[in-house]
Amino acid sequence: MTNRQKWSVPFLVKWESNRLNSFALSNTDIMEALKNSSSAMAVANNTLDETIALITAGNEIVQDASKVGNGLRTGFCAYVQKCA
């Protein structure tokens, strides 16, 4: 396990948010989208970094983190066909 894998999720979310501060996305938005999509992202073997990147990209278009999270969950569940 690397040092990065030992970091807590809130720390990583804050770190990613600070790194991506040129986007109109808050920590709260990221957490909301993660809450809606994290189980599907785990089934699809996406890392936390990849998931936050997808959320950031989707939010630039939709401007609603909750809808982005739901869309990722729906899309990846259909893709892997393993989500309940």
TORLUMMAR-518133 format. One record per residue (C-alpha): residue number from 0; residue in three letters; chain; y, x negated, z. Coordinates in Angstrom, 3 decimals, decimal comma, padded with zeros to 6 digits. Layout:
residues N
@pos NUM | code ala | unit A | c2 Y | c1 X | c3 Z
...
***
This chain:
residues 84
@pos 0 | code met | unit A | c2 000,000 | c1 000,000 | c3 000,000
@pos 1 | code thr | unit A | c2 003,352 | c1 -001,428 | c3 -000,993
@pos 2 | code asn | unit A | c2 006,513 | c1 -001,285 | c3 001,095
@pos 3 | code arg | unit A | c2 007,865 | c1 001,335 | c3 -001,285
@pos 4 | code gln | unit A | c2 004,881 | c1 003,622 | c3 -000,635
@pos 5 | code lys | unit A | c2 005,505 | c1 003,357 | c3 003,117
@pos 6 | code trp | unit A | c2 009,044 | c1 004,724 | c3 002,861
@pos 7 | code ser | unit A | c2 009,614 | c1 008,297 | c3 003,918
@pos 8 | code val | unit A | c2 010,275 | c1 011,047 | c3 001,397
@pos 9 | code pro | unit A | c2 013,774 | c1 011,848 | c3 002,747
@pos 10 | code phe | unit A | c2 014,698 | c1 008,158 | c3 002,501
@pos 11 | code leu | unit A | c2 013,445 | c1 007,963 | c3 -001,091
@pos 12 | code val | unit A | c2 015,296 | c1 011,156 | c3 -002,039
@pos 13 | code lys | unit A | c2 018,535 | c1 009,810 | c3 -000,573
@pos 14 | code trp | unit A | c2 017,987 | c1 006,425 | c3 -002,254
@pos 15 | code glu | unit A | c2 017,306 | c1 008,057 | c3 -005,652
@pos 16 | code ser | unit A | c2 020,289 | c1 010,366 | c3 -005,241
@pos 17 | code asn | unit A | c2 022,576 | c1 007,437 | c3 -004,468
@pos 18 | code arg | unit A | c2 021,156 | c1 005,491 | c3 -007,407
@pos 19 | code leu | unit A | c2 021,743 | c1 008,446 | c3 -009,704
@pos 20 | code asn | unit A | c2 025,167 | c1 009,353 | c3 -008,321
@pos 21 | code ser | unit A | c2 026,577 | c1 009,799 | c3 -011,825
@pos 22 | code phe | unit A | c2 024,670 | c1 013,098 | c3 -012,084
@pos 23 | code ala | unit A | c2 025,800 | c1 016,408 | c3 -010,590
@pos 24 | code leu | unit A | c2 022,838 | c1 016,664 | c3 -008,238
@pos 25 | code ser | unit A | c2 022,804 | c1 016,602 | c3 -004,442
@pos 26 | code asn | unit A | c2 020,065 | c1 015,667 | c3 -001,988
@pos 27 | code thr | unit A | c2 019,706 | c1 019,361 | c3 -001,209
@pos 28 | code asp | unit A | c2 019,160 | c1 020,148 | c3 -004,898
@pos 29 | code ile | unit A | c2 016,497 | c1 017,459 | c3 -005,191
@pos 30 | code met | unit A | c2 014,710 | c1 018,692 | c3 -002,064
@pos 31 | code glu | unit A | c2 014,813 | c1 022,298 | c3 -003,303
@pos 32 | code ala | unit A | c2 013,281 | c1 021,340 | c3 -006,642
@pos 33 | code leu | unit A | c2 010,680 | c1 019,122 | c3 -004,913
@pos 34 | code lys | unit A | c2 009,769 | c1 022,013 | c3 -002,629
@pos 35 | code asn | unit A | c2 009,060 | c1 024,157 | c3 -005,685
@pos 36 | code ser | unit A | c2 007,242 | c1 021,584 | c3 -007,814
@pos 37 | code ser | unit A | c2 005,646 | c1 018,913 | c3 -005,618
@pos 38 | code ser | unit A | c2 002,103 | c1 020,303 | c3 -005,511
@pos 39 | code ala | unit A | c2 001,925 | c1 020,633 | c3 -009,296
@pos 40 | code met | unit A | c2 003,386 | c1 017,163 | c3 -009,750
@pos 41 | code ala | unit A | c2 000,731 | c1 015,741 | c3 -007,399
@pos 42 | code val | unit A | c2 -002,064 | c1 017,442 | c3 -009,355
@pos 43 | code ala | unit A | c2 -000,597 | c1 015,962 | c3 -012,548
@pos 44 | code asn | unit A | c2 -000,539 | c1 012,474 | c3 -010,916
@pos 45 | code asn | unit A | c2 003,248 | c1 012,125 | c3 -011,116
@pos 46 | code thr | unit A | c2 004,935 | c1 009,751 | c3 -008,688
@pos 47 | code leu | unit A | c2 007,892 | c1 010,777 | c3 -006,561
@pos 48 | code asp | unit A | c2 010,185 | c1 008,654 | c3 -008,749
@pos 49 | code glu | unit A | c2 008,911 | c1 010,347 | c3 -011,919
@pos 50 | code thr | unit A | c2 009,295 | c1 013,786 | c3 -010,380
@pos 51 | code ile | unit A | c2 012,875 | c1 013,114 | c3 -009,253
@pos 52 | code ala | unit A | c2 013,676 | c1 011,791 | c3 -012,729
@pos 53 | code leu | unit A | c2 012,302 | c1 014,984 | c3 -014,300
@pos 54 | code ile | unit A | c2 014,288 | c1 017,095 | c3 -011,843
@pos 55 | code thr | unit A | c2 017,475 | c1 015,152 | c3 -012,607
@pos 56 | code ala | unit A | c2 017,004 | c1 015,468 | c3 -016,358
@pos 57 | code gly | unit A | c2 016,184 | c1 019,176 | c3 -016,137
@pos 58 | code asn | unit A | c2 019,106 | c1 019,897 | c3 -013,859
@pos 59 | code glu | unit A | c2 021,538 | c1 018,318 | c3 -016,327
@pos 60 | code ile | unit A | c2 020,643 | c1 021,157 | c3 -018,712
@pos 61 | code val | unit A | c2 019,867 | c1 024,121 | c3 -016,459
@pos 62 | code gln | unit A | c2 022,280 | c1 023,347 | c3 -013,559
@pos 63 | code asp | unit A | c2 019,969 | c1 025,131 | c3 -011,081
@pos 64 | code ala | unit A | c2 017,572 | c1 022,914 | c3 -009,118
@pos 65 | code ser | unit A | c2 015,414 | c1 025,804 | c3 -007,929
@pos 66 | code lys | unit A | c2 014,807 | c1 026,961 | c3 -011,507
@pos 67 | code val | unit A | c2 014,073 | c1 023,382 | c3 -012,583
@pos 68 | code gly | unit A | c2 011,473 | c1 023,063 | c3 -009,811
@pos 69 | code asn | unit A | c2 009,872 | c1 026,355 | c3 -010,783
@pos 70 | code gly | unit A | c2 009,867 | c1 025,340 | c3 -014,438
@pos 71 | code leu | unit A | c2 008,200 | c1 022,018 | c3 -013,680
@pos 72 | code arg | unit A | c2 005,572 | c1 023,760 | c3 -011,576
@pos 73 | code thr | unit A | c2 004,861 | c1 026,323 | c3 -014,294
@pos 74 | code gly | unit A | c2 004,851 | c1 023,778 | c3 -017,099
@pos 75 | code phe | unit A | c2 002,631 | c1 021,236 | c3 -015,381
@pos 76 | code cys | unit A | c2 000,235 | c1 023,914 | c3 -014,083
@pos 77 | code ala | unit A | c2 -000,216 | c1 025,111 | c3 -017,639
@pos 78 | code tyr | unit A | c2 -000,637 | c1 021,514 | c3 -018,806
@pos 79 | code val | unit A | c2 -003,308 | c1 020,479 | c3 -016,312
@pos 80 | code gln | unit A | c2 -004,753 | c1 024,005 | c3 -015,821
@pos 81 | code lys | unit A | c2 -005,682 | c1 023,261 | c3 -012,198
@pos 82 | code cys | unit A | c2 -002,988 | c1 025,016 | c3 -010,204
@pos 83 | code ala | unit A | c2 -003,718 | c1 028,283 | c3 -008,459
***
